[in-house]
């Protein structure tokens, strides 16, 4: 027990030291808005750390103080991030992102555009973080705040690693602090869970069978829909090289690019930049049918990276030559 208390004590003090460094960094950015720290910044931090170490050494048991500091630290950080979302100083649109196509955006750009696309989603995240942070100011509300914040911070850590966002250490430290503070409530949570576990009984057997059926049916449906990712023989992006209408070479006034996607999904880009959605169906080796503004029925022939389409588009006889473009894969 003494060993556990010893570990708790030094983990808490180490966490307070890192929290102090992070808070000092925020304060330093407001006082001297520079990306680099100079000597006076390091000296100031060293003096604060020394004062904190002396205070901790004089305390008989610094553990409650460490927990209090870490609670207030989380409150400060997530009030900062929560208010940033609510006042639109995070996930805001940037001009350089709007002037790029998707495959030119890096992971952080894609994540920021996605999260900033919906104001309601952004405000939901902000309100959740602010509510959790405010609960940390109450000893009784701290557990509720930690339970609210835990899935939020896990998601933040995962997003930071998945999209290569350069605040990985900070987010991992916030998660470590949340788990550290939650560990003090582990015995009470364990008692709560055990009190709500029913003994082995017929209702529990029925629940288990129902669980197996639900999980099995969900897996079956997901596996069945896996066919939606099937690539057809025409899969790819094609630019129109030539169109013959009723035997005459004539550019189509609307169509520009064909996107033959997975499982018979097709999009056609017009000269105005708009996309028209359609399904296409391949019959046998050479028959095709799809519909955008009009129904097209005819034949297709694939030779290397070129596709020839012949058939009727409405009342007109059309022959199209499409050239395949090599798409850029988005990571």
Residue pairs with C-beta under 8 A, 6 or more apart in sequence:
5 63
8 63
8 184
9 61
9 62
9 63
9 66
11 180
12 62
12 63
12 66
12 67
12 70
12 180
13 56
13 62
13 66
15 66
15 70
15 173
15 176
15 177
15 180
16 52
16 56
16 66
16 69
16 70
16 73
17 49
17 52
18 173
19 69
19 70
19 73
19 173
19 177
20 45
20 48
20 49
20 52
21 45
22 73
22 77
22 170
22 173
23 73
23 76
24 41
24 44
24 45
24 48
26 80
28 37
28 41
32 38
32 41
56 62
56 65
56 66
59 65
67 181
67 184
70 177
70 180
70 181
71 136
71 137
71 142
71 181
72 136
72 137
73 177
74 133
74 136
74 145
74 149
74 174
74 177
74 178
74 181
75 133
75 134
75 136
75 137
76 133
77 133
77 174
78 129
78 130
78 132
78 133
78 149
79 129
79 130
79 133
79 134
81 90
81 126
81 129
82 125
82 126
82 127
82 128
82 129
82 130
82 133
83 126
83 130
84 90
84 126
85 91
85 122
85 123
85 125
85 126
85 129
86 123
86 126
86 127
86 130
88 122
90 122
91 112
91 115
91 116
91 122
92 116
93 113
93 116
94 112
97 105
97 109
97 112
97 113
100 109
102 110
102 330
103 328
103 329
103 330
105 113
106 164
107 162
107 163
107 164
107 165
107 331
108 163
108 164
108 165
108 166
110 163
110 330
111 159
111 163
111 165
115 121
115 122
115 125
116 122
125 152
128 148
128 152
129 149
129 152
131 145
131 148
132 145
132 146
132 148
132 149
132 152
133 145
134 141
134 145
135 141
135 142
135 144
135 145
135 148
136 142
136 145
142 181
143 182
143 185
146 178
146 181
146 182
146 185
147 182
149 178
150 178
150 179
150 182
153 171
153 174
153 175
153 178
154 175
156 171
156 174
157 168
157 171
157 172
157 175
159 165
160 167
160 168
160 171
161 168
198 204
227 263
228 262
228 263
229 262
229 263
230 262
230 263
231 262
232 260
232 262
232 263
232 264
232 282
233 282
233 302
234 260
234 280
234 282
234 288
234 300
234 302
234 307
235 260
235 261
235 262
236 260
236 324
236 325
236 327
237 257
237 258
237 259
237 260
237 324
237 325
237 327
238 257
238 258
238 259
238 260
238 307
238 322
238 323
238 324
238 325
239 256
239 257
239 322
239 323
239 325
240 252
240 255
240 256
240 257
240 258
240 320
240 321
240 322
241 306
241 321
241 322
241 323
242 249
242 320
242 321
243 249
243 250
243 251
243 252
243 255
243 318
243 319
243 320
243 321
244 250
244 318
244 319
244 320
245 252
245 316
245 317
245 318
246 316
246 317
247 317
253 271
254 270
254 271
254 293
255 268
255 269
255 270
255 271
255 292
256 268
256 269
256 270
256 271
257 268
257 269
257 325
258 266
258 267
258 268
258 322
259 266
259 267
259 268
259 269
259 275
260 266
260 280
261 267
264 279
264 280
264 281
264 282
265 277
265 279
265 280
266 277
266 278
266 279
266 280
266 290
267 275
267 276
267 277
267 278
268 275
268 276
268 278
268 292
269 275
269 276
270 276
276 292
276 293
278 290
278 291
278 292
279 290
279 291
280 288
280 289
280 290
281 288
281 289
281 290
282 288
282 300
283 289
286 299
286 300
286 301
287 298
287 299
287 300
288 296
288 297
288 298
288 299
288 300
288 309
288 311
289 295
289 296
289 297
289 298
290 296
294 313
294 314
295 313
295 314
296 309
296 311
296 312
296 313
296 318
297 311
297 312
298 309
298 310
298 311
298 312
298 318
299 309
299 310
299 311
300 307
300 308
300 309
300 310
301 307
301 308
305 323
305 324
306 321
306 322
306 323
306 324
307 321
307 322
307 324
308 319
308 320
308 321
308 322
309 318
309 319
309 320
309 322
310 318
310 319
310 320
311 317
311 318
312 318
